[in-house]
Amino acid sequence: MAKHPLRTLVARTLSLTLILTSWPAWAQTARVVVNVPVGQTVAPAVNAAPQLPGGGILSNAATLVMAGLALVPGVTPTAAGPRRAADRAAQAVGLPPRAVAQSLAAAAPASEPVPGASGSGPFVSEEAVRGKKVVLVGTKSSKPFILEEAARVAKQLGVELFLVDDPELRKNSKTLVDDAHFIPATVNDRSPENAKAIAELVAAHPVAAKAEVVASFLSSHAKVTAAITDKLEAAGIPGSAVAAADDKVETRRVLNKDASLAVPFREIHSADDARAAYREMGGRVVIKSVRGENSRFLALGIDSEEAAAKAYTEMDEGLKAFAARPESKQTTFSSHPGIFMEQMLEKAPGSEETSVEVIMQNGKVAFAMVSDTKSIGRKLELAAGSITFPSVQPQAVHQAFIEASAKALAVLGITDGNARLDMILTKEGPKVVEVNPFMGGANIFRCIQVLTGMSMVEQGMRALLGLEVDPGHAPDGFVDYRFWASKYTGTVTAVHGLEEAKAMPGIVDAKALVEEGDTTVAAHGQSYEEIGEIIGKGATLEEAMSNNIAALKKVTIDIMLPVRQTAEHLQPEKPDTPAPDPDAKPQPAKLWTTLVMGFMSTFAVVSAVVESTSLAVSQMTQPLTQGFMALAILVSTSYIAYSAGSFLGGRWVDKFGIARAYRTVLATRAVIWTVIATLFNPLTGTVALPALVALFSLDYFVHSIGRVAEHKLQYELFKDQPTNSSRFGSLRDFIEYSAVFFGSLMGLAVAKWGFAAVLYPAPIAFAIAAAIALTLGLPKASSKVSLKEDWAVGFKAVFANKGILMPLSGYMLVNSFLYLLYYIIGTAFGAYVAGGDPAQAAAVSGAITGVYSIGALLGAVAMERVSKRIDAATENLPESERTEAGRKLYSASASKSLIWAAAGLLGTWAFTSQAVIGHFVWPFFWVSPALLIIGYTAQKALIHLDTLMKDRIPKGDAQLAGSILGAIRTMTYLSFVGVFLLWGGIFAAVGAKAFWWFGLFYTAVAGGYVWFAKKLNPSSKPK
């Protein structure tokens, strides 16, 4: 100040004079002198304010600041930079720097886009647009506000509105546009020929042909809109701009003419092309569809040739599949758009992927709002799952994005109307990801409206008509806009709770994007489909997010299989925090753990008792004296009870948890066998038949619930580890057939000491098993409760999923031989050989079932080697490919095992001879070697099929698993009931001759094995 005293005195005198003489005008323009954060909106300056050269509006306050700056040598707003200019101006005119900065923002020249300010004039008056004609292209049922707003604005301004739309969608516009103003055309056909034909149709209309403006707010109608604009030479987005913006490849080609916007890219047409493109680019790349909506078809972070080829193949298949779905007709994916690769843009540290919603007028920004595009998912792997309005990034970043947007739109030739740009801030500056040449899709309109009070449709039309754009007020909070991700693949049957969600605090809107009959695809990798959306508002972003999550928990979607999910699936609860995983386990399960070994010890005890008592009870019916139908009734009744236990047990295990269900089963069985042992008469060697049938059936009912708990334990521990699941099954079956072997030896004890040798130890063994189970950390019930009202949910899931139904059918067929052997054929063989002596018949029956169990034991051991070979074959594959490759190898192995099992079944003809060929531990018959082979081949097939079924149970809802497993076991054991009754009746009718029919029957069954082998692996052929 001491350096230029005279200049300072003159400046202050001039400033005081200006303030005093222009106070009325100063008061009129006070509303523009506010803190205007970049990206927010303010009211436009009054028309009476002075104009800068080039059309910019300059308020009196800004004039004062500019005068002050003029007195500072070498300082101008553009040369000094905003902060330095503000400081110099403040010093020159004696005003606070903050106030000066605000004035400079309001006074910025029109050539420098100012977010929130209205576009550059001169503007026409509303009177001047009355009677003008506007052609609007296309409607969409899910976005009725577009047509409603366009009709409202047209009526308000006195503009004639003409609508070009698909005749099938006329219901959308019937009450808003009269027939004389409706032009029917197939606007969803994106072909150039169709766009040209529709343009000719509009040009032939006697009134619409004179339209001054052509507008659309849906990107799917971009090409048709541009063709009409060009044909009528009307205001709107021209064809050249749409061609560049609507096609991402063309967008990149045009933008790359500006070095500051350039990004390497290449269109790809095959997996080999993808590999070649990656070799050219290297580093990290992105593969996406040439046209797109949100982030539906997008693969990020690709860093190898193989990953590029795989991503291309998956995206190509996904696009073809989606185009075939009925709901694709209203999307940009109604036909395959093509695929391209570009260098992946790496965000600058601390920045967000961003979108800029813009209204352009006369080549300048009339309105802009910057928003942050965030990811959802348990690892934030699902891109663009939520949008935050306005952006929480620094205001300087907002400004940079808006300036880059203006530059990109200028390069593309978009000078008037709406546009939306997706952008990333890189180390080199803002880069454009893609451009939407119309208003942003989804419900972005509503987000901006609820924050600023302005309508993007109304202001877009005003910009095209030449009227001044009103950008509304500054954002009065934050909006969190979320898309829902599907948890399952299936068919939607119902959506519940939407109205309740809408009524929650802070919720602006909630909407399902699917309805009954639509199909959904579960989120996988980095890809997902939006099945719904929600908009929440709050004073802070955290509050808006919290409001959304609370509301999403109210919404449920039923999907056939059927299953039910809540809408907050994969939704983060806090900014930049991965979504919680309610089903996550601390560590992947291992096979050789205390839990597994402890469970197997209880299983060994139970199996030994089950095999011993079952062998004894079946012979206690005395089939040769009381008839084979008595035996068939006992076994059939028991297995009907067993099936009922499976049916009810699936739901009970889901509800009460594995731990409570399994422990209760063991304790109950100890009580049941105590009653049986009490009722046993050692003098007659039996229990009265009615009591025996009732108690044995009750025991099997309870036993079946325990088996469901056992199978669910296998599923829960190893649902994503098919080889470990197979090992668990092999170990379990090894123990089970060891128990069969033990039970066969108990037949010798029965022959010597009678049935008391088996019945009296049974309750003690079950009590020991129950005590062991109490010490194990078995899984407890989940806090989530599955659908109580639908007891058929497991059966529906099985029949809706061929991946489960096919191996289940084979599993029932293979298993039927074992159970028929154990309960009918073995008993009949022993009875005919022993001539009616139940104790000796038990020993003979035990002999042949024991030989079968030795073969099954060897099969279980062999399966461990199969699992190891599959592990070895996949260990060098990338982690992302290993599981799927293992599944394919496992299916091929299952197919081969069924072929061998079919060959083994031909040995059933050996049952026609009951001659003894030697004695070892048991008597050895001609059928014994055949049973050894049948047991070995059947056991390998059974473990394969059981593992395939469990691996194909949907992974998303553990609460559904018990119901599916219960349904599987119910269907399996009900099929055995039919077989028991059939063969009990045959033996009752024809006696020992039934063994010939048995050989013939299982020769036909062998053919069924071969058929299933081909279905499991179509490339497999019998060898």
MILUMFI-889409 format. One record per residue (C-alpha): x, z, y. Coordinates in steps of 0.25 Angstrom, whole numbers, padded with zeros to 4 digits, always signed. Each point is the difference from the previous one (the first is absolute). Layout:
BEGIN
XZY;...
This chain:
BEGIN
+0000+0000+0000;+0011+0003+0009;+0006-0014-0003;-0012-0008+0006;-0007+0010+0010;-0006-0011+0008;-0005-0008-0012;-0006+0013-0006;-0007+0003+0013;-0006-0014+0001;-0005+0001-0014;-0007+0013+0002;-0006-0004+0013;-0006-0013-0007;-0005+0008-0012;-0007+0010+0009;-0006-0011+0008;-0005-0008-0012;-0006+0012-0007;-0008+0004+0013;-0005-0014+0003;-0004-0004-0014;-0006+0013-0005;-0014-0006-0003;+0006-0012-0008;+0009+0010-0007;-0012+0009-0004;-0007-0013-0006;+0012-0003-0009;+0003+0014-0004;-0005-0002-0014;+0011-0009-0004;+0011+0010+0004;-0001+0008-0013;+0010+0003-0011;-0001-0012-0009;+0006+0002-0013;+0004-0014-0006;-0010-0005-0010;-0011+0008+0006;-0011-0005+0010;-0004+0002+0014;-0011-0006+0009;+0004-0013+0007;+0005+0000+0014;-0011-0004+0011;-0001-0014+0004;+0003+0003+0015;+0014+0004-0003;+0012-0009+0005;+0005-0010-0010;+0014-0003-0005;+0005-0014+0000;-0005-0005-0013;-0013+0008+0000;+0004+0014-0003;-0008+0011+0007;+0008+0009+0009;-0007+0013+0005;+0003+0006+0014;+0007+0011-0007;+0009-0010-0007;+0002-0007+0013;+0006+0013+0006;+0009+0002-0012;+0005-0015+0001;+0002+0002+0015;+0009+0012-0004;+0008-0007-0010;+0002-0012+0010;+0008+0010+0008;+0009+0004-0011;+0011-0011-0001;+0000-0008-0013;-0011+0007-0006;-0013-0006-0006;-0009+0004-0011;+0005-0010-0010;+0015+0001+0004;+0001+0015+0000;-0008+0003-0012;-0013+0009+0001;+0007+0013+0000;+0011-0003+0010;-0010-0008+0008;-0009+0012+0001;+0011+0010+0003;+0005-0009+0012;-0014-0003+0005;-0003+0015+0000;+0012+0003+0008;-0003-0011+0010;-0015+0003+0002;+0001+0015-0002;-0010+0000-0012;+0001+0007-0013;+0007-0009-0011;-0012+0002-0009;-0010-0006+0010;+0010-0011+0003;+0001-0004-0015;-0015+0000-0001;-0001-0009+0012;+0010-0010-0005;-0007-0001-0013;-0013-0003+0007;+0008-0010+0009;+0007-0008-0011;+0000-0015+0001;-0010-0007-0009;+0011-0007-0007;+0004+0013-0005;-0011+0004-0010;-0006+0014+0004;-0007+0007-0012;-0014+0004+0004;-0001-0008+0013;-0010-0011+0001;+0005-0015-0001;+0005-0008+0011;-0010-0007+0009;-0006-0007+0006;-0013+0004-0007;-0013-0007+0000;-0013+0008+0004;-0010+0003-0010;-0010-0008+0008;+0009-0012-0002;-0001+0001-0016;-0015+0000-0001;-0005-0011-0008;+0013-0003-0006;+0000-0003-0015;+0008+0008-0010;+0002-0004-0015;+0002+0012-0009;+0006-0004-0014;-0004+0008-0012;-0006+0014-0004;+0003+0010-0011;-0010+0010-0005;+0011+0012+0000;+0002-0003+0015;-0013-0001+0006;+0005+0005+0014;+0007-0013+0003;-0013-0008+0000;-0008+0012+0007;+0011+0001+0011;+0001-0015+0002;-0015-0001+0001;-0001+0012+0009;+0011-0005+0010;-0006-0014+0000;-0014+0005+0004;+0007+0010+0010;+0008-0012+0007;-0011-0010-0002;+0008-0009-0009;-0006-0009-0011;+0006+0004-0014;+0000-0010-0011;+0004+0005-0014;+0007-0008-0011;-0001+0007-0013;-0002-0002-0015;-0015-0002-0002;+0000+0011-0011;+0004+0010+0010;-0011-0004+0010;-0007+0014-0003;+0012+0006+0008;-0005-0007+0013;-0015-0003-0002;-0004+0010+0010;+0011-0002+0010;+0002-0016+0001;-0012-0009+0000;-0001-0012-0009;+0003-0010+0011;+0013+0007+0002;+0004+0001-0014;+0009-0011-0006;+0001+0002-0016;+0014-0003-0005;+0009+0004-0012;+0010+0008+0009;+0006+0007-0011;+0006-0013-0006;+0014+0000+0007;+0004-0014-0004;+0004-0009+0012;-0010-0011-0004;-0012+0011+0001;+0005+0005+0013;+0000-0014+0006;-0014-0003-0006;-0005+0013+0007;+0006-0004+0013;-0006-0013-0001;-0014+0007-0003;+0001+0009+0012;+0005-0012+0009;-0013-0007-0004;-0009+0011+0004;-0007-0004+0013;+0002+0013+0007;+0012+0008-0007;+0009-0012+0002;+0000+0003+0014;+0005+0015-0003;+0011+0005+0010;+0005+0010-0010;+0002+0001-0015;+0002+0014-0005;+0002+0007-0014;+0005+0014-0003;+0002-0002-0015;+0014-0006-0005;-0007-0006-0012;-0007-0010+0009;+0013-0003+0008;+0002-0015-0004;-0015-0003+0002;+0000+0007+0014;+0013-0008+0004;-0006-0013-0004;-0013+0002+0008;+0009+0005+0012;+0008-0013+0000;-0012-0009-0003;-0008+0005+0012;+0013+0002+0009;-0006+0014+0003;+0007+0013+0003;+0005+0008-0012;+0011+0000-0010;+0005-0014-0002;+0003-0006-0014;+0015+0000+0002;+0000+0015+0003;-0009+0003-0012;+0008-0009-0009;+0012+0008+0004;-0006+0013-0001;-0010-0001-0012;+0011-0005-0009;+0011+0011-0001;+0011-0011-0004;-0004-0008+0012;+0000+0012+0008;+0014+0004-0004;+0005-0015+0002;-0006+0000+0015;+0005+0014+0003;+0014-0003-0005;+0002-0010+0011;+0002+0013+0009;+0013+0006-0005;-0005+0014+0004;-0012-0001-0009;+0007-0008-0012;-0001+0005-0014;+0006-0008-0012;-0011-0004-0010;-0004-0010-0011;-0013-0005-0007;+0001+0002-0015;-0008-0007-0011;+0005+0006-0013;+0008+0011-0006;+0012-0008-0001;-0002-0004+0015;-0001+0015+0003;+0014+0002-0007;+0006-0011+0008;-0006+0005+0013;+0006+0013-0002;+0014-0005-0003;-0001-0007+0014;-0005+0012+0007;+0006+0012-0007;-0002+0014+0004;-0014+0006+0000;-0012-0010+0001;-0015+0000+0001;-0009-0009-0008;-0014-0002+0005;-0012-0009+0001;+0000-0012+0010;-0013+0005+0005;-0004+0015-0001;-0009+0011+0004;+0006+0014+0002;+0011+0002-0011;-0008-0004-0012;+0011-0010-0006;+0013+0006+0004;+0013+0003-0007;+0011+0008+0008;+0014+0004-0002;+0004-0011-0010;+0015+0000-0003;+0003-0009-0012;-0003-0014-0005;-0008+0006-0012;-0008+0009+0009;-0004-0012+0009;-0004-0008-0012;-0009+0011-0006;-0006+0003+0014;-0003-0015+0001;-0007-0001-0013;-0008+0013+0002;-0005-0004+0013;-0003-0015-0004;-0008+0006-0012;-0007+0010+0009;-0004-0010+0011;-0006-0009-0011;-0007+0011-0006;-0006+0005+0013;-0004-0014+0005;-0009-0001-0013;-0007+0013+0004;-0014-0002+0007;+0004+0010+0011;+0012-0009+0004;-0009-0010+0007;-0001+0008+0012;+0015+0002+0001;+0012-0008+0004;+0004+0000-0015;-0012-0009-0004;+0011-0010-0005;+0014+0002-0003;+0007+0000+0013;+0015-0002-0005;+0011+0010+0000;+0013+0001+0008;+0012+0009+0001;+0007+0005+0013;+0011+0009+0003;-0005+0015+0000;+0000+0005+0014;+0007+0014+0000;-0007+0010+0010;+0009+0007+0011;+0001+0015-0004;-0012+0008+0005;-0008-0012+0003;-0013-0005-0007;-0006-0013-0005;-0009-0003+0012;-0011-0009+0004;-0004-0004+0014;-0014-0004+0003;+0000-0009+0012;-0010-0008+0009;+0007-0011+0007;-0005-0007+0012;+0006-0012+0008;+0013+0003-0009;+0001+0014+0004;-0003+0013-0006;-0014+0005+0004;-0001+0012-0010;+0010+0006-0010;+0000+0011-0010;+0011+0004-0009;-0003+0006-0013;+0008+0006-0012;-0002-0006-0014;+0003+0011-0010;+0001+0000-0015;-0008+0008-0010;+0003+0004-0015;+0008+0011-0007;+0013-0006+0004;-0005-0007+0013;+0001-0013-0008;-0013-0006+0004;+0002-0008+0013;-0010+0000+0011;-0009+0010-0006;-0003+0007+0013;+0001-0004+0015;+0002+0010+0012;-0006-0003+0013;+0007+0001+0010;+0014-0001-0005;+0008+0013+0000;+0013-0007+0003;+0007+0002+0014;-0006-0008+0012;+0012-0008+0002;-0002-0006-0015;-0015-0003+0004;+0005-0008+0011;+0011-0008-0008;-0011-0003-0010;-0010-0005+0010;+0011-0009+0007;+0004-0006-0014;-0015-0002-0003;-0002-0008+0013;+0013-0008-0003;-0005-0003-0014;-0014-0004+0004;+0006-0009+0011;+0009-0007-0011;-0012-0002-0009;-0009-0005+0012;-0010+0011+0000;-0004+0002+0015;-0014+0005+0000;-0008+0009-0009;+0003+0010-0011;+0012+0001-0009;+0006+0011-0009;+0015+0000-0003;+0007+0009-0011;+0014+0003+0004;+0012+0008-0003;+0011+0006+0009;+0013-0004-0006;+0014+0003+0005;+0000-0014+0007;-0013+0004+0007;-0015-0003-0003;-0003-0010-0011;-0013-0007-0004;-0005+0002-0014;-0012-0008+0001;-0011-0005+0011;-0015+0000-0001;-0005-0010+0010;-0013+0008+0001;-0005+0014+0002;+0006+0010-0010;-0008+0001-0013;-0006+0011-0008;-0006+0011+0010;+0011-0001+0011;-0011-0003+0010;-0006+0013-0002;+0013+0008+0000;+0003-0006+0014;-0014+0001+0005;-0001+0015-0004;+0013+0003+0008;-0002-0009+0012;-0015-0003+0001;+0003-0014+0001;-0005-0012-0010;+0011-0009-0005;-0011-0011-0002;-0006+0002+0014;+0014-0001+0007;+0005-0011-0009;-0012-0008+0004;+0002+0003+0015;+0014-0004-0001;-0004-0014-0006;-0011-0001+0011;+0010+0003+0011;-0006+0013+0004;+0008+0012+0003;+0003+0009-0012;-0004+0014+0001;+0010+0008-0009;-0008+0013+0000;+0006+0014+0001;+0013+0006-0005;-0001+0005-0014;-0006+0013-0001;+0006+0005-0013;+0005-0006-0013;-0007-0008-0011;+0005+0000-0015;-0006-0012-0007;+0002+0000-0015;-0003-0009-0012;-0004+0005-0014;+0009-0003-0012;-0007-0002-0014;+0005+0009-0010;-0006-0008-0012;-0002-0014-0004;-0014-0003-0003;-0014-0003+0005;-0006+0009+0011;-0013+0006-0004;-0003+0009+0011;+0005+0006+0013;-0004+0014+0004;+0001+0009+0012;+0002-0010+0012;-0011+0006+0008;+0006+0014-0002;+0014-0005+0004;-0005-0007+0013;-0006+0013+0004;+0013+0008-0001;+0007+0004+0013;+0008-0011+0007;-0005-0011-0009;-0003-0013+0008;-0004-0008-0012;+0002-0001-0015;-0003-0012-0009;+0002-0005-0014;+0005-0014-0001;-0005-0001-0014;-0014+0001-0006;-0006+0001-0014;+0005-0012-0009;+0012-0002+0008;+0014+0001-0007;+0011+0008+0004;+0015+0000-0004;+0008+0013+0000;+0011+0002+0009;+0013-0004-0006;+0014-0001+0005;-0001-0004+0014;-0013-0007-0001;-0014+0005+0002;-0014-0005+0004;-0008+0007+0011;-0013+0005-0006;-0005+0007+0012;+0004+0005+0014;-0001+0012+0009;+0002+0002+0015;+0003+0015+0005;+0003+0004+0014;+0007+0012+0005;+0007+0006+0012;+0013-0002-0008;+0004-0009-0011;+0001+0012-0009;-0015+0004+0003;-0005-0014-0002;+0007-0001-0014;-0005+0014-0004;-0014-0005+0004;+0001-0012-0009;+0006+0007-0012;-0012+0010+0000;-0010-0011+0001;+0007-0008-0011;-0002+0011-0010;-0015-0001+0002;+0000-0015-0005;+0000-0003-0015;+0001-0014-0006;-0005-0002-0014;+0007-0011-0008;-0003-0006-0013;+0008+0004-0010;-0008+0009+0005;+0008+0010+0008;-0001+0007+0014;+0010+0001+0011;+0000+0006+0013;+0003-0008+0012;+0012+0008+0005;+0009-0006-0012;+0014-0003+0005;-0003+0004+0014;+0011+0008+0008;-0005+0013+0006;+0011+0000+0011;+0007-0010+0008;+0012-0007-0008;-0003+0010-0012;-0002-0007-0014;-0014+0002-0006;-0001+0012-0010;-0001-0003-0015;-0009+0010-0006;+0003-0004-0014;+0016+0000+0002;+0008+0008-0010;+0012+0007+0005;+0009-0007-0011;-0003-0011-0010;-0004+0005-0013;+0011+0001-0011;-0003-0001-0015;+0009+0012-0005;-0006+0011+0008;-0005+0014-0003;-0014-0004+0003;+0000-0012-0010;+0008+0007-0011;-0009+0012+0002;-0013-0008-0001;+0006-0008-0012;+0002+0014-0007;-0015+0003+0001;-0003-0014-0004;+0008+0002-0013;-0007+0013-0003;-0014-0006+0003;+0003-0013-0008;+0005+0007-0012;-0013+0008-0001;-0009-0012+0003;+0006-0008-0011;+0000+0011-0010;-0014+0004+0003;-0006-0014+0001;+0006-0003-0014;-0006+0012-0006;-0014-0001+0007;-0002-0015-0004;+0002+0004-0015;-0009+0013+0001;-0011-0010+0001;+0002-0004-0015;-0003-0015+0002;-0001-0003-0015;-0010+0011-0002;-0007+0001+0013;+0001-0015+0004;+0009-0008+0010;-0012+0000+0010;+0002+0015+0001;+0015-0002+0004;-0004-0012+0009;-0011+0009+0007;+0011+0012+0002;+0010-0010+0006;-0010-0008+0008;-0006+0013+0006;+0014+0005+0003;+0004-0013+0007;-0013-0001+0008;+0003+0014+0005;+0015-0004+0002;-0006-0012+0008;-0009+0009+0008;+0012+0009+0003;+0008-0012+0005;-0011-0004+0009;-0003+0013+0006;+0015+0005-0001;+0005-0012+0009;-0008+0006+0012;+0002+0014-0004;+0015-0002+0000;+0000-0007+0014;-0008+0012+0005;+0006+0012-0006;+0014-0006-0002;+0009-0001-0012;+0005+0014+0000;-0013+0007-0001;-0007-0011-0009;+0012+0000-0010;+0001+0015-0001;-0015+0002-0001;+0000-0010-0012;+0010+0007-0008;-0006+0014+0002;-0014-0006-0004;+0005-0006-0012;+0007+0013-0005;-0014+0006+0001;-0007-0011-0008;+0010+0000-0011;-0001+0015-0001;-0015-0002-0002;+0003-0011-0011;+0010+0009-0007;-0010+0011+0000;-0011-0009-0006;+0009-0005-0011;-0004+0004-0014;+0013+0001-0008;-0008+0001-0013;-0007-0014+0002;+0012-0005+0008;-0009-0006+0011;-0009+0003+0012;-0015-0003+0000;-0001-0015+0004;-0009+0002+0012;+0009+0011+0006;+0012-0009-0003;-0006-0012+0007;-0004+0008+0012;+0013+0008+0002;+0009-0012-0003;-0007-0008+0010;+0001+0011+0010;+0015+0001-0002;+0001-0015+0001;-0008+0000+0013;+0010+0010+0006;+0012-0007-0006;-0004-0013+0007;+0001+0007+0013;+0014+0005-0003;+0004-0015-0003;-0005-0005+0013;+0008+0011+0007;+0012-0004-0008;-0002-0015+0003;-0002+0003+0015;+0013+0008+0000;+0007-0012-0005;-0006-0008+0011;+0002+0009+0011;+0015+0002-0004;+0004-0014-0002;-0011-0009+0007;+0011-0008+0006;+0010+0001-0011;-0005-0009-0012;+0013+0002-0008;+0000+0015+0001;-0015+0000-0003;+0003-0008-0012;+0010+0011-0004;-0010+0011+0002;-0010-0007-0009;+0011-0003-0010;+0004+0015+0000;-0014+0004-0001;-0003-0009-0012;+0012+0004-0007;-0005+0014+0001;-0014-0004-0004;+0005-0008-0013;+0009+0011-0003;-0012+0009+0000;-0007-0010-0009;+0012+0001-0010;-0001+0015+0001;-0015-0001-0002;+0002-0008-0013;+0010+0010-0005;-0011+0010+0003;-0008-0008-0010;+0009+0005-0011;-0002+0015+0005;-0015-0003-0001;+0001-0005-0014;+0007+0013-0004;-0007+0011+0008;-0013-0007+0005;-0005-0002+0014;+0003+0014+0005;+0015-0004+0001;-0004-0009+0012;-0012+0007+0006;+0005+0014+0002;+0013-0003+0008;-0008-0010+0009;-0005+0010+0011;+0013+0007+0000;+0007-0013+0003;-0010-0004+0011;+0002+0014+0007;+0015-0002+0000;-0001-0014+0006;-0009+0006+0011;+0010+0011+0003;+0011-0011+0002;-0009-0008+0009;-0002+0012+0009;+0015-0001+0003;+0000-0014+0004;-0001-0006+0014;-0010-0010-0003;-0007-0007+0011;-0012+0007+0007;-0012-0006+0006;+0002-0008+0013;-0007+0005+0012;-0007-0014+0001;-0013-0001-0008;-0004-0013-0006;-0014-0005+0000;-0008+0010-0008;-0013-0008-0001;+0006-0012-0007;+0003+0003-0014;+0002-0014-0004;+0011-0003+0010;+0011+0000-0011;-0008-0010-0008;-0003-0009+0012;+0015+0000+0003;+0004-0004-0014;-0010-0012-0001;+0003-0004+0014;+0015-0001-0003;+0004-0010-0011;+0014+0006+0001;-0005+0012-0007;-0011-0006-0008;+0009-0009-0008;+0010+0009-0005;-0011+0011-0003;-0007-0010-0009;+0013-0003-0008;+0002+0015+0000;-0013+0003-0006;+0002-0010-0011;+0013+0005-0004;-0003+0014+0000;-0013-0002-0008;+0009-0002-0012;+0007+0013+0001;-0013+0008+0002;-0007-0007-0011;+0011+0002-0009;+0001+0015+0003;-0015+0003-0001;-0006-0010-0009;+0010-0008-0008;+0010+0010-0003;-0011+0010-0004;-0006-0011-0009;+0013-0003-0006;+0003+0014-0003;-0014+0003-0006;+0000-0012-0009;+0015+0003-0005;-0003+0015-0002;-0014-0002-0006;-0007+0009+0009;+0009+0012+0001;+0000+0003+0015;+0013+0008+0000;+0008-0011-0008;-0007-0011+0008;+0005+0007+0013;+0015-0002-0006;-0002-0014-0003;-0007-0003+0013;+0012+0007+0007;+0010-0008-0008;-0005-0014+0006;-0002+0005+0014;+0014+0007-0001;+0006-0014-0003;-0007-0006+0011;+0005+0011+0010;+0014-0003-0005;-0001-0014+0004;-0007+0004+0013;+0012+0010+0003;+0010-0011-0002;-0009-0009+0010;+0000+0011+0010;+0016+0001-0001;+0001-0015+0001;-0008+0000+0013;+0011+0008+0007;+0009-0011-0003;-0010-0010+0006;-0001+0008+0013;+0015+0001+0001;+0002-0016-0002;-0011-0002+0011;+0008+0010+0009;+0013-0007-0003;-0006-0014+0003;-0005+0005+0014;+0010+0009+0005;+0008-0011+0008;-0012-0005+0007;-0003+0005+0014;-0008+0013+0001;-0013-0008+0006;+0000-0009-0012;+0004+0010-0012;-0014+0006-0003;-0008-0013+0000;+0011-0007-0009;-0001+0012-0009;-0015-0001-0001;+0001-0015-0004;+0011+0003-0010;-0009+0011-0006;-0012-0009-0001;+0008-0011-0007;+0005+0011-0010;-0014+0005-0002;-0005-0014-0004;+0012-0001-0010;-0004+0014-0006;-0014-0005-0002;+0005-0012-0008;+0008+0009-0009;-0012+0010-0002;-0009-0012-0004;+0010-0004-0011;+0001+0015-0005;-0015+0001-0001;+0000-0010-0012;+0005+0012-0008;-0014+0006+0000;-0002-0008-0013;+0009+0009-0007;-0012+0011+0000;-0007-0008-0011;+0010+0007-0010;+0000+0015-0002;+0011+0000-0010;+0012+0010+0002;+0013-0006+0000;+0008+0013+0001;+0001+0014+0005;+0009+0005+0012;-0006+0011+0009;-0013-0006-0002;-0005-0011-0010;+0004-0014+0004;-0010-0011-0001;+0001-0015+0001;-0006+0001+0014;+0011+0010+0005;+0010-0011+0004;-0011-0008+0007;-0004+0013+0008;+0014+0002+0004;+0001-0014+0006;-0014+0001+0006;+0003+0014+0006;+0013-0005+0006;-0006-0013+0007;-0013+0006+0004;+0007+0012+0007;+0009-0010+0008;-0012-0007+0004;-0008+0012+0004;+0011+0006+0009;+0001-0013+0007;-0015-0002+0002;-0002+0015+0004;+0011-0001+0011;-0005-0013+0005;-0014+0006+0002;+0006+0012+0008;+0009-0008+0008;-0012-0009+0005;-0009+0012+0004;-0001-0001+0015;+0011+0009+0007;-0006+0003+0013;-0010+0010-0005;+0005+0011-0010;-0014+0005+0000;-0005-0012-0007;+0010+0000-0011;-0007+0011-0008;-0013-0008+0000;+0007-0013-0004;+0007+0007-0011;-0012+0007-0005;-0008-0013+0000;+0012-0006-0008;-0001+0011-0011;-0015+0000+0000;-0001-0015-0003;+0011+0001-0010;-0006+0011-0008;-0014-0005+0000;+0006-0013-0006;+0005+0009-0011;-0014+0006-0003;-0005-0014-0003;+0011-0002-0009;-0001+0013-0007;-0015-0002-0003;+0002-0015-0004;+0011+0004-0011;-0007+0013-0004;-0012-0009-0003;+0008-0011-0007;+0007+0011-0009;-0013+0007-0003;-0006-0014-0004;+0011-0007-0008;+0010+0011-0004;+0014-0004-0002;-0003-0014+0001;+0000+0002+0015;+0015+0000+0000;-0001-0016-0002;-0010-0001+0012;+0010+0009+0008;+0012-0010-0002;-0009-0012+0004;-0005+0008+0012;+0014+0003+0005;+0005-0014-0002;-0010-0004+0010;+0004+0011+0009;+0015-0005-0001;-0005-0013+0006;-0006+0008+0012;+0014+0006+0002;+0006-0014+0002;-0011-0003+0010;+0003+0012+0008;+0014-0003+0000;-0002-0013+0006;-0009+0006+0011;+0010+0010+0003;+0011-0010+0002;-0005-0015+0000;+0014-0005-0003;+0001+0007-0013;-0001-0007-0013;+0000+0006-0014;+0013-0002-0007;
